Amino acid sequence: MYCSKCGTQNDTNNNFCQKCGGVLEKNNFVNMSENNINNNYQPQQVTGYQPTEMKVESQNTFNSQQQNQNAASYNNNEKKSNKLGVVSLILGIISFLTSLVFLISIPTGVTGLILGIKSKVKNGVSKAGIVLSIIGLALTGLFIAIATLLPSSNTYYGDGYSLEYDRNWSITTLSGGQEAFQYQNEKSFLAPIGKSALSDSTSNFDTLSGQKELYQAFYDYWNNESSNSSTLKVFNGSNGFSELTDDIYYATYTYGVSATKIRGKYILLVSTEKNAVLSFMTNASENVEDNDRKALELLKNINIYEQTSTKPDNNSDDNVIYDDDLYNSLNSLRNWNRYSELRTGNLGKVKSINGGWRILSDSETYWKFENGQFWWYKSVNDLNDNYWYGTTQVLTGKAGLTVAGIDESKLDTIVSNSSGNVTVNDVYTIVCTPTKIISGGVDKSDTNIPEGTTWTYVWILVDHGAEGIEAQVLNTGNYDTSYYVKIAD
């Protein structure tokens, strides 16, 4: 049998040419047979011709069916290949648009690239999918490289120390205006409490007995502070100090609402080389143990500064009873020049507690006192959301310190050491009773204000003349100190 297209001779049983693949037409062969029959067997022309014609018709039917099946198979493969190209295009677009989101961009980009390559029909759709997948993966790789080369840590400068923290941590402001470290977007915090000089303690930290004395002193102190709170209690501790890094030792004290509802730990850091004692506290609404572990890992990056003793000479005329945390918090009028850019514009002129006060720090915390009421705002730039509201009891002088549980004799030392900037009547003790909290536009007063909650602060007002009025604020709950400038009378 000869191919009508290329002329190649093929086996009579072949349906397709073995050289060019064309369909073999058997009619030529049949016609040749028919002519032979007509020439040699005239008497039997009809009888011999009919079965031969039937055979040819059957063969042609088979060939037509085979061609239809081949065409259908080809069309199905082409459609499947087109679908792969479309999917590749979609994944390529996703990879390109999410190149900053590594967990999405990489798998979608790789999958889109593979499907685009597997697509046999290289039309515009599949090619676009391949190109976009490659671009998405390339951008992702570029962003990863940039992120790797950029500095992986920041430095926070606290009172008596600096602390490096990575991208997992950020600086936030707690409800009382205190700055704290927050882990990612979780409700997990590490907040500084205070500092003192190790030499101000009567304990010899170089001995085991001295370490136990210091540990017990702080345990008794925090246990006593917690006993004055209706919500938090100290339950147990680490029973001693462990090494955190070279020359830095730590001890912990567990606290919470109850023994089964632990909220975090008080952490005490001691450096004999730097003559320093620093205190922190952790707090988490869930995964408390994990948060405590992360906080200790963070504190391994701390750089503690040298501390000098501020304890009054026992032979001096003052000879007052000394309280480490209280004295250090209240008796150090700081450098007023810091954050001078926040002391511009309209400032308050009246030396009284009533009015508006903005914190002198990188945060935007804002207090307002008026007619026995207080407002605490997370940001001075948004006075309609994220705030606490409640009533106040305001006392001045030694009577206020007595309410705050502070030895009134300390006030004389504070006033005498202020170089005339502070009088007895410039010291305000404010007891705040919160009754309302708005967070994210939602009133959360019923769930976020336990019954009996109060906050007690000691505000020391310092008049700097034309530069403004400063308030040095002590949170008596944790002896954290912050500084505010009056911006409205």
C-alpha positions in Angstrom: 0.0 0.0 0.0 1.4 3.4 -0.9 0.9 6.7 0.9 -0.9 9.2 -1.1 1.1 12.0 0.5 4.7 10.9 0.5 4.5 7.8 -1.7 6.1 5.5 0.8 5.1 1.8 0.6 3.4 0.5 3.7 2.1 -2.8 5.0 -1.5 -3.4 4.0 -2.6 -3.6 7.6 -1.3 -0.1 8.4 -3.8 2.6 9.0 -1.1 5.4 9.1 2.0 6.0 7.0 5.1 4.7 8.8 7.1 7.7 7.4 4.9 10.8 7.5 2.1 9.6 9.8 -0.6 10.4 7.3 -3.8 8.4 7.0 -3.5 5.6 4.4 -6.3 5.7 1.9 -7.2 2.1 1.0 -9.5 3.1 -1.8 -6.6 3.1 -4.2 -5.9 -0.5 -3.5 -9.5 -1.4 -3.7 -9.9 0.4 -7.1 -6.9 -1.5 -8.4 -8.4 -4.8 -7.3 -11.7 -3.8 -8.8 -10.1 -3.1 -12.1 -8.4 -6.5 -12.1 -11.7 -8.2 -11.3 -13.4 -6.3 -14.1 -10.8 -7.4 -16.6 -10.4 -11.0 -15.6 -13.8 -12.1 -14.2 -16.5 -10.4 -16.3 -19.2 -13.0 -15.8 -18.9 -12.7 -12.0 -18.6 -8.9 -11.9 -21.6 -8.2 -9.6 -21.0 -11.1 -7.3 -17.3 -10.3 -6.8 -17.7 -6.6 -6.6 -20.3 -6.4 -3.8 -18.4 -8.0 -1.0 -15.3 -6.0 -1.9 -17.2 -2.8 -1.8 -18.7 -3.7 1.6 -15.1 -4.4 3.0 -13.9 -1.0 1.8 -16.9 0.8 3.4 -16.2 -1.0 6.7 -12.6 -0.1 6.6 -13.4 3.5 5.9 -15.7 3.6 8.8 -13.0 2.3 11.1 -10.5 4.9 9.8 -13.0 7.7 10.5 -13.6 6.5 14.0 -9.9 6.2 14.7 -9.4 9.8 13.4 -12.2 11.1 15.6 -10.8 9.3 18.7 -7.3 10.8 18.0 -8.8 14.2 17.5 -10.8 13.9 20.7 -7.8 12.8 22.7 -5.7 15.7 21.3 -8.5 18.2 22.2 -8.8 16.8 25.8 -5.0 17.0 26.3 -5.0 20.6 24.9 -7.8 21.6 27.3 -6.0 20.0 30.2 -2.8 21.8 29.2 -4.8 25.1 29.0 -6.1 24.6 32.5 -2.6 24.1 33.8 -1.6 27.3 32.2 -4.6 29.2 33.7 -3.8 27.8 37.2 -0.1 28.7 36.7 -1.1 32.3 35.8 -3.3 32.6 38.9 -0.6 31.3 41.2 1.9 33.5 39.5 -0.2 36.6 40.2 -0.6 35.6 43.9 3.1 35.0 44.2 3.9 38.4 42.7 1.3 40.3 44.9 2.4 38.5 48.1 6.2 38.6 47.6 6.5 40.2 51.0 4.6 37.4 52.7 7.2 34.6 52.5 4.9 31.8 53.6 2.5 32.5 50.8 4.7 33.7 48.0 7.2 30.9 48.0 4.8 27.9 47.7 2.5 29.6 45.2 5.4 30.8 43.1 7.0 27.3 43.0 3.7 25.6 42.2 2.8 28.2 39.5 6.2 27.7 37.9 5.9 23.9 37.8 2.4 24.0 36.4 3.4 26.5 33.8 6.3 24.3 32.7 4.1 21.2 32.6 1.6 23.0 30.4 2.2 21.7 26.9 0.4 24.5 25.2 2.8 27.4 25.6 0.3 30.2 24.9 0.3 33.6 26.4 -1.5 32.4 29.6 1.0 29.8 30.6 3.9 32.0 29.7 2.6 34.8 31.8 2.1 32.4 34.7 5.7 31.3 34.4 7.0 34.8 34.2 5.0 36.1 37.2 6.0 33.1 39.3 9.6 33.7 38.6 9.2 37.5 39.4 7.4 36.7 42.6 10.1 34.2 43.7 12.8 36.7 42.8 11.2 39.5 44.7 10.7 37.2 47.7 14.4 36.2 47.6 15.4 39.9 47.3 13.3 40.9 50.3 14.7 38.0 52.4 18.2 39.1 51.5 17.4 42.7 52.5 15.8 41.6 55.8 18.9 39.5 56.5 21.3 42.4 55.9 19.3 44.9 57.9 20.0 45.3 61.6 18.2 42.6 63.5 17.9 44.4 66.8 17.1 47.7 68.4 18.3 49.2 71.7 16.0 50.4 74.5 17.6 52.8 77.0 16.1 52.4 80.4 16.8 53.8 83.9 20.3 52.4 84.7 20.5 50.0 81.7 20.2 49.5 78.0 18.6 46.4 76.5 18.9 45.1 72.9 15.7 43.5 71.5 14.9 41.9 68.2 11.9 42.1 65.8 9.8 39.8 68.0 9.6 42.5 70.7 8.3 46.1 70.5 7.9 48.9 73.0 4.4 49.7 74.2 2.7 51.8 76.9 0.6 50.1 79.5 -2.6 51.5 81.0 -0.8 53.3 83.8 1.6 55.1 81.4 4.5 52.7 82.0 6.6 51.6 79.1 7.0 47.9 78.6 8.3 45.3 76.1 5.6 43.4 74.2 6.2 40.1 72.5 4.9 40.2 68.9 1.2 40.9 69.0 0.5 38.7 72.0 -0.6 40.0 75.4 2.8 39.2 76.8 4.8 41.9 78.5 8.1 42.6 80.3 8.0 45.8 82.3 10.8 47.6 84.3 10.1 48.4 87.9 13.1 50.2 89.4 16.7 50.2 90.3 19.0 50.8 93.3 22.7 50.5 94.2 23.7 47.1 95.6 25.9 48.9 98.2 22.8 50.5 99.7 21.8 47.1 100.9 23.0 45.7 104.2 23.4 42.3 102.6 26.8 40.9 101.4 26.0 39.5 98.0 29.4 37.7 97.9 28.1 35.2 100.5 25.3 32.7 100.2 23.7 34.1 103.4 23.9 37.6 102.0 22.2 36.5 98.8 19.4 34.8 100.9 19.0 38.0 102.9 18.6 40.1 99.8 16.3 37.6 98.2 14.1 37.4 101.3 14.0 41.2 101.6 12.5 41.7 98.2 10.2 38.7 98.6 8.8 40.3 101.8 8.5 43.6 100.1 6.6 42.3 97.1 4.5 40.0 99.3 3.6 43.0 101.4 2.8 45.1 98.4 0.6 42.4 96.9 -1.3 42.0 100.2 -2.5 45.5 99.8 -4.0 44.6 96.4 -7.4 42.9 96.1 -6.4 41.2 92.8 -2.7 40.1 92.9 -0.8 37.9 95.3 2.8 36.6 95.5 2.7 32.8 95.8 6.3 31.5 95.6 9.7 32.2 94.3 13.0 30.7 93.0 14.4 30.5 96.6 17.7 32.0 95.5 19.8 33.5 92.7 21.0 31.8 89.5 23.5 33.1 86.9 21.9 34.9 83.9 25.1 36.1 82.2 28.6 36.9 83.3 28.3 38.8 86.6 24.5 39.1 86.4 22.4 37.0 88.7 18.6 36.7 88.8 15.9 35.6 91.1 12.1 35.3 90.5 8.9 35.6 92.4 5.6 34.2 91.0 2.4 36.2 91.4 -1.1 36.0 90.2 -4.8 36.3 91.0 -4.7 32.9 92.6 -2.5 29.8 92.8 -4.2 28.5 89.7 -4.3 31.8 87.8 -0.7 32.9 87.6 0.0 36.1 85.7 3.8 36.3 85.7 6.9 36.8 87.8 8.8 39.6 89.5 12.4 39.3 88.3 15.4 40.7 90.3 18.7 41.3 88.6 21.9 41.8 90.5 25.3 42.9 89.2 28.1 43.0 91.7 30.5 44.5 89.1 28.1 47.4 88.4 26.9 47.7 92.0 23.3 47.5 90.7 20.0 45.9 91.5 17.3 46.1 88.9 13.7 44.8 89.0 11.3 43.8 86.3 7.9 42.1 86.1 6.4 39.8 83.4 2.7 39.6 82.7 0.6 37.4 80.3 -3.0 36.5 80.0 -2.1 33.1 78.6 1.1 30.9 78.0 2.5 32.5 81.2 5.5 30.1 81.5 6.4 30.6 77.8 6.3 34.4 78.3 8.6 34.1 81.4 11.1 32.1 79.5 11.1 34.6 76.6 11.5 37.5 79.1 14.6 35.9 80.6 16.1 35.3 77.2 15.5 38.9 76.4 17.2 40.0 79.6 20.4 38.2 78.7 21.0 41.1 76.3 20.9 43.7 79.1 23.8 46.1 79.6 23.7 47.4 83.2 25.3 50.8 84.1 27.4 51.5 87.1 25.3 52.6 90.1 26.5 54.9 92.8 25.0 54.9 96.3 22.4 57.6 97.0 21.8 56.5 100.6 22.1 59.4 103.0 25.0 59.3 105.4 23.8 57.8 108.7 25.9 60.4 110.5 24.1 63.3 108.8 21.5 65.5 110.4 18.7 63.9 108.4 19.4 60.4 109.6 16.0 59.2 108.1 14.9 55.7 107.8 16.0 54.5 104.4 13.8 52.8 101.9 15.8 51.8 98.7 13.1 51.9 96.1 11.2 54.9 97.5 14.3 57.1 98.0 15.7 56.3 94.5 12.4 56.9 92.8 11.5 60.2 94.5 14.8 61.8 95.3 16.3 62.1 91.8 15.1 65.2 90.0 16.1 64.4 86.5 17.7 66.3 83.7 14.9 68.7 82.4 16.6 69.2 79.0 15.6 65.8 77.8 12.6 65.8 75.4 12.8 69.5 75.1 10.9 69.3 71.8 7.8 68.2 73.7 7.9 71.4 75.9 6.9 73.8 73.1 3.7 75.6 72.2 1.0 76.3 74.7 2.1 75.1 78.2 0.3 75.1 81.5 1.2 78.0 83.9 -0.7 77.1 87.0 1.2 74.9 89.5 -1.6 72.6 90.4 -2.6 69.1 89.6 -5.7 70.1 87.7 -5.2 70.2 83.9 -3.7 68.1 81.2 -0.3 66.4 81.4 1.7 64.8 78.6 4.4 62.2 79.3 8.0 63.2 78.5 8.9 60.1 76.6 8.6 58.6 73.1 5.1 57.5 73.9 2.0 59.8 73.8 0.4 59.1 77.2 -1.8 61.9 78.6 -3.4 62.5 82.0 -6.2 64.9 82.7 -7.5 65.8 86.2 -10.6 67.9 86.7 -13.1 68.3 89.6 -12.4 65.0 91.3 -12.2 63.1 88.0 -9.4 61.6 85.9 -8.9 60.6 82.4 -5.9 58.5 81.2 -5.4 58.4 77.5 -3.1 56.1 75.6 -2.4 58.9 73.0 -2.7 62.6 73.4 -3.6 62.7 69.7 -6.8 60.6 70.2 -9.0 61.6 73.1 -12.0 59.6 71.9 -10.7 56.1 72.2 -8.3 53.9 74.3 -8.7 55.6 77.6 -9.6 55.1 81.3 -12.0 57.2 83.3 -12.8 57.4 87.0 -12.8 59.4 90.2 -9.9 60.7 92.3 -9.1 61.5 95.9 -6.3 64.1 96.0 -4.2 64.9 99.1 -1.2 67.2 99.4 1.9 67.1 101.7 2.6 64.6 104.4 -1.1 63.6 104.8 -1.0 62.3 101.3 2.2 60.3 101.8 0.6 58.6 104.8 -2.3 57.5 102.6 0.2 56.2 100.1 1.9 54.2 102.8 5.1 56.3 102.7 7.1 57.5 105.7 6.3 61.2 105.9 9.8 62.0 107.0 10.9 61.3 103.4 9.1 64.4 102.3 11.5 66.7 104.2 14.5 65.1 102.5 12.9 65.4 99.1 12.1 69.1 99.6 15.5 69.9 101.0 17.3 68.2 98.1 15.2 70.0 95.4 17.2 73.3 95.6 14.0 75.2 96.2 12.1 73.8 93.3 9.7 71.7 95.5 7.7 72.6 98.5 5.5 70.5 100.8 2.4 71.6 98.9 3.9 70.6 95.6 3.6 66.9 96.5 0.3 65.4 95.5 -1.0 61.9 96.4 -3.7 60.8 94.0 -5.8 57.7 94.6 -7.6 56.8 91.3 -10.6 54.6 91.2 -11.3 53.6 87.6 -14.9 53.1 86.6 -14.7 53.0 82.8 -12.3 51.7 80.1 -12.8 52.2 76.3 -10.5 50.1 74.1 -10.7 49.9 70.4 -14.1 51.7 70.5 -15.5 49.1 72.8 -16.6 49.6 76.5 -14.7 46.9 78.4 -15.5 48.2 81.9 -17.4 45.1 83.0 -14.6 42.6 82.2 -11.4 44.7 82.7 -12.0 46.5 86.0 -12.1 44.0 88.9 -14.1 45.2 91.9 -12.1 47.3 94.3 -9.4 48.4 91.8 -7.5 51.5 92.8 -4.2 53.1 91.7 -2.2 55.3 93.9 0.3 57.8 92.5 2.6 60.5 94.1 3.0 63.5 91.9 5.8 66.0 92.6 5.4 69.3 90.7 8.5 71.3 89.7 8.1 74.8 88.3 10.7 75.5 85.6 9.4 79.0 84.9 8.9 79.9 81.3 10.0 76.4 80.3 6.9 74.9 81.9 5.8 72.8 84.9 7.1 69.3 85.2 5.6 66.4 87.2 7.7 63.6 88.5 5.2 60.7 89.0 5.7 57.7 91.2 3.4 54.6 90.8 3.3 53.2 94.3 2.2 49.8 93.0 5.6 49.1 91.4 7.7 52.2 92.2 8.0 53.0 88.5 8.8 56.7 87.9 7.7 58.7 84.9 7.8 62.4 84.0 5.1 64.7 82.5 4.9 68.3 81.3 1.7 70.3 81.9 0.2 71.4 78.5 -3.2 72.7 79.7 -4.4 74.4 82.9 
